[in-house]
């Protein structure tokens, strides 16, 4: 099966590799809230405020799982989008990780699943 280069780069060739949720708060609040949740989950997050990006890893059921979280400010200061991308690791572990992350963030998550294009 042939996929265009852009489709392969976006992860469509390997299945579930990213999820997006909305966070109630500004980009900086989303960065801090997401980083705190990842610290509670013991995921070794390393954040970059200038790029609104968090990288980290965790030991999951089937081995090491790496991820990158991108904080995407919206036109409304009350909401931000948070995109979580799987780097390495099992897809099932990634889905479990994502569910625990959104549950850990709690009430600040206003939408657990946004369409990804």
N, C-alpha and C positions, 0 to 999 in steps of 0.2 A: 504494500500500500504506500502510495506516495503522498506526503503531506508537504505543503509549501513551507519554506524555511520559517516564515513568521509563525505558523501554527506549531511547529516543533519547538521554537523558542518560547512560546507561550505555555508550553507544557501539555498541549493537547495530545501529543504523541504518547505520553506516558500515563494518562488517566488523571486521577485527582491529585493536583499539585498545588492548588491555591483555593482559598476561600476568602470572602470579604464580608465584614459586618460593619454596621454603623455604630459609632460611639457618641454618646451625648456629651459634648464638650468640644473645646477648641483643639487644634492640632497638637499643641503642647500638652494639654490635659490628656489627650488620647495617648500620646507618647509616654507620659508618666504613668497613667493608669495601666496601660498594657505592660510596661516594664515591671511595675509592681506585681501584677498578676503572674508574670513569668518568673519573677524572683520567688514568689510564694510556691510556685510549681517546681522550683529548683532547676530551671532551664538555662542557667548561666547566660542571661541576656547582656548584651553589650550594645548600648544605645548611642546614636549620633544625633544630637539635637539639630545641628545645621542641616542635615539631610532628612530628618524625621524617619529614621530607619533603625531597626533593632535586629541584631543577628544573635543566634543562640543555638543551643543543642540540648538534647536530653537523652537519657538512656531509656528507650521504650521497650516494649515486650519483645520485639523482634530485632533489637539492635539499636544502634545510634540513629537518632533522627535530628537532622539539622533544618533550620528554618530562617527565613528573613521576614520581618514584619515591616510593611511600608505604611506610614501614616499619611493619609491624603486629605488635606483640608478642603472643605467645601465652601461654597459662597455664603453659607450661613455659619456664623461663628458658634452656633449652638450644636453643630454636628460635624463629625469627621468620619471618613471611611478608613477602615483598617484592613489592609490586604495581607494575608499570611500566606507565604509561599514555602512549599516543601523543597528543601535542598536535596538531602539524601535521606534514605530510610523508606520503610514500608508505608504504602498508601493507607492501609487500615490503621496503623499507628498514628499517621497524620490526622485522620478523621477523629480518632479518639482524643488526640492532643488538642485539636481545635475545639471539640465539645467541652473539654475540661477548661480550656482557656476562657471561652465565653461564659461558662458557669462561674469561674473564679472572678472574672470582672464584674459579673452580676448585673445590677440595675443600670449601669452605665451603657450596657449593650442594648440598643433600641431595636435592632434588627439583626438576627443571627445569620442570615443568608441573603446576600444580594446577588443578582445575576452577574456573572463574569463573562465578558466578551473577549 
